[in-house]
Amino acid sequence: MSIIVLVGSGAAPAAHADALAQGTAAYSRGDYLRAARELSPLAQRGNAKALGLLGFLYEHGFGEPQDYDVAADFYARGAVQGNPFAQAMLGLMYDKGHGVPLDFILAYKWLNLAAAGSQGHDQDNFARLRDALASKMSKDEIAAGQRLAIDWIAISFDPKLKADRGPWKSLHRSE
């Protein structure tokens, strides 16, 4: 009986990994409907990579209706778990004010975390995005974004988490 339990307990992670691989492969080849179908159950269970990829599908209307609020929520759920892609995409949402308030400091925080948490080509891309954003910010704003990134700690998945949408005053410079 214990052998069956051991085999059964190993099947769930394997199925989870298989669904993630299938969803990621579908996403990579542009089969967004299948990617959404494969990734949605994983995202509901809190898989950070699936959350980031689904956020991208909703942000751009690939295989799902375009919805910035839903995209920001998916990104936020993946970002707080430390997924660099979700962090970078959430940072860009704050940079543009899509689904969240326009806030350069929060955008800088998330892009800085994404660059710090990734390697190679991704790290270079996220650092370039962060540096491009910094060109629109004052030194004090950059320092505030850096402090937020330094003080940040990854947390576990919370299905009730939503992206910050205010009602605070945005800290970006208005020009």
Protein Blocks (a to p, Z undefined) as FASTA:
>chain_A
ZZmmmmmmmmmmmmmmmmmmmmmmmmmnopaklmmmmmmmmmmnopaklmmmmmmmmmno
poiacdfklmmmmmmmmmmnopaklmmmmmmmmmnopoiacdfklmmmmmmmmmmmpghj
llmmmmmmmmmmmmmpcfklmmmmmmmmmmpccddddfkbccdebjcddfbdcZZ
